[in-house]
Amino acid sequence: MLNKLSLADSVHEDVPQPIKVAKPIGDVVKISVEGALLKNHYKAFNFDGNTYELGDTVLLAPDSQGRMVKPYVAMIKDITEMENKGIMLNAQWFYRPEDATPIRSGKNMESIGARELYYSFHKDEVPAETIMHKCIVHFITTQKHIPSRKEYPGFIVQKVYDPNTKRLLKLTNNGFLHDMEQEIDLLVQKTKLHLSILPDTEKPVDKGKRLK
């Protein structure tokens, strides 16, 4: 009897599990061309029973190759589908401080702890199936107090990292292109709406900074 049960369990374990595949949601919002193929663009997709949309911040499974590596963090900037390629994401990356090598310049660039991420404008195309789950990212300027993790869990962004120049700038710096500046301002305002009013810090405001 024990042998029969063991054999049955073994057969059950060998049954291949269905592969989870991301599926687009809604109508195509734009069509572009890549080489000789058409690329459909969407506002949302479903993967493993969860819906993801443009602008969502997510954790992505790292290519660890047996190493202990923390998940990647990214914002979904585009959702596309091509024939025989499946759903792909245009992912805009956040950097963990330990993964960045900035040339630190200026004052008040101290770390805010394990919750800290650097925003970036570095993007890559990744398969939708690398998503683990959504995560929360708060964009808070250095003029505001950081809310407690217990009350408002999630990552905190106060700086922007450029992996090409190795520059690390505060969200309120003036050294951004106009489109980048607008994007940062919108993300800060979105956090303000979510967190309501955050008290100001007692630090003096640097001259030449954009106030948020």
Salt bridges, closest charged atoms under 4 A:
GLU34 OE1 - LYS39 NZ 2.69
GLU34 OE2 - LYS85 NZ 3.93
ASP48 OD1 - LYS20 NZ 3.28
ASP56 OD2 - LYS134 NZ 3.62
ASP78 OD2 - HIS41 ND1 2.91
GLU98 OE2 - LYS70 NZ 3.20
GLU110 OE2 - LYS203 NZ 2.65
GLU116 OE2 - LYS159 NZ 2.72
ASP124 OD2 - HIS122 NE2 3.12
GLU125 OE2 - LYS39 NZ 3.58
GLU125 OE1 - LYS85 NZ 3.44
GLU181 OE1 - ARG210 NE 3.51
GLU183 OE2 - LYS77 NZ 3.40
ASP185 OD1 - ARG210 NH1 2.50
ASP185 OD1 - LYS212 NZ 2.79
ASP200 OD1 - LYS144 NZ 2.60
ASP206 OD2 - LYS170 NZ 3.45
